Amino acid sequence: QLQLVESGGGSVQAGGSLRLSCAASGYTYSMGWFRQAPGKEREGVAATDSVGTSVYADSVKGRFTISKDNAENTLYLQMNNLKPEDTAMYYCAASFTGTWYAMLVADFHYWGQGTQVTVSS
């Protein structure tokens, strides 16, 4: 039974940075970060596979970096130059499908509890 435990959310001013962490209790094929703002659908932010390749949503390219520490079984999301529109609940998720790079919610079957990121002007 795979468990994902997230940490690192918080409140920052626009232009600030946060690093989210996700500790996985077992094997993961691919992992990603999703976010959901009130009244909006959950959307993919970034995802990476077992060999370290990654994809990003256009809205975060150049600002966010996804990485993984395989030895510690931990996923990270470094978020720089945060904007108010980045405000959302951020979720760590794991996928065991070959189409992980599409960042479809339906392809990620294990989810963390979510961590809130709030960016103020």
Wavefront OBJ file of the C-alpha trace (Angstrom):
o trace
v 0.000 0.000 0.000
v 1.741 3.117 -1.266
v 1.540 6.174 0.940
v 2.575 9.701 0.014
v 3.287 12.291 2.677
v 3.668 15.923 1.654
v 5.254 18.875 3.364
v 6.596 22.324 2.590
v 3.506 24.360 1.817
v 2.969 27.783 3.273
v 2.336 31.442 2.606
v 4.779 33.644 0.712
v 4.890 36.990 -1.009
v 4.844 37.185 -4.789
v 8.327 36.564 -6.114
v 9.212 34.279 -3.245
v 10.109 30.607 -3.235
v 8.945 27.388 -1.642
v 10.084 23.798 -1.878
v 7.521 21.055 -1.547
v 8.510 17.554 -0.507
v 6.723 14.237 -0.916
v 7.929 11.118 0.840
v 6.824 7.836 -0.722
v 6.565 4.675 1.354
v 7.073 2.313 -1.571
v 8.018 1.929 -5.199
v 6.755 4.469 -7.709
v 6.972 4.301 -11.492
v 6.402 8.007 -12.002
v 5.424 10.859 -9.753
v 3.960 14.270 -10.226
v 2.625 17.403 -8.643
v -0.884 18.647 -9.239
v -2.671 21.693 -7.943
v -6.248 22.748 -7.474
v -7.537 26.211 -6.750
v -11.056 26.825 -5.399
v -13.647 26.427 -8.124
v -11.137 25.053 -10.632
v -10.220 21.597 -11.853
v -7.160 19.803 -10.610
v -4.312 20.342 -13.052
v -0.898 18.849 -13.577
v 2.050 21.030 -12.618
v 5.074 18.802 -13.180
v 5.849 15.102 -13.404
v 8.903 12.879 -13.644
v 9.540 9.230 -14.447
v 11.774 6.608 -12.915
v 14.835 7.704 -14.907
v 14.503 11.409 -14.200
v 12.890 12.829 -17.324
v 10.280 15.457 -16.592
v 7.466 17.559 -17.990
v 5.993 20.862 -16.880
v 2.824 22.793 -17.368
v 3.392 25.830 -19.568
v 2.332 28.098 -16.740
v 5.258 27.039 -14.531
v 8.057 26.433 -17.033
v 11.174 28.315 -16.071
v 9.932 28.843 -12.520
v 9.350 25.371 -11.067
v 11.699 22.399 -10.985
v 10.734 18.835 -10.169
v 13.353 16.470 -8.819
v 13.577 13.138 -7.071
v 15.911 11.618 -4.525
v 15.679 7.940 -5.352
v 17.742 6.845 -2.372
v 15.370 8.572 0.034
v 12.254 7.913 -2.047
v 11.352 11.580 -1.954
v 9.936 13.882 -4.612
v 10.502 17.629 -4.597
v 9.041 20.656 -6.284
v 11.169 23.770 -6.151
v 8.936 26.758 -6.824
v 10.621 30.069 -7.598
v 9.221 33.457 -8.572
v 5.841 32.518 -7.198
v 2.812 34.405 -8.434
v -0.625 34.902 -6.851
v -2.100 32.651 -9.535
v 0.025 29.805 -8.147
v -2.145 29.820 -5.036
v -3.712 26.372 -4.728
v -3.727 23.118 -2.863
v -0.781 21.134 -4.173
v -0.918 17.345 -4.334
v 1.788 14.769 -4.784
v 0.707 11.764 -6.839
v 2.116 8.511 -8.210
v 1.390 6.820 -11.511
v 2.086 3.361 -12.864
v 1.021 4.096 -16.440
v 3.138 4.799 -19.486
v 1.312 8.050 -20.209
v 2.359 9.799 -17.017
v 3.799 12.665 -19.076
v 0.302 13.773 -20.084
v -0.331 14.597 -16.409
v -3.874 13.327 -16.483
v -5.472 12.997 -13.074
v -6.950 9.655 -14.113
v -3.468 8.202 -14.655
v -2.344 8.899 -11.098
v -3.799 6.429 -8.645
v -2.043 7.347 -5.409
v -2.334 10.764 -3.851
v -1.006 12.665 -0.910
v -3.206 14.676 1.397
v -2.340 17.996 -0.211
v -0.407 20.982 1.059
v -1.623 24.546 0.740
v 0.424 27.153 -1.103
v -0.709 30.745 -0.789
v 1.011 33.562 -2.670
v 0.081 37.122 -1.775
v 0.644 40.296 -3.768
l 1 2 3 4 5 6 7 8 9 10 11 12 13 14 15 16 17 18 19 20 21 22 23 24 25 26 27 28 29 30 31 32 33 34 35 36 37 38 39 40 41 42 43 44 45 46 47 48 49 50 51 52 53 54 55 56 57 58 59 60 61 62 63 64 65 66 67 68 69 70 71 72 73 74 75 76 77 78 79 80 81 82 83 84 85 86 87 88 89 90 91 92 93 94 95 96 97 98 99 100 101 102 103 104 105 106 107 108 109 110 111 112 113 114 115 116 117 118 119 120 121
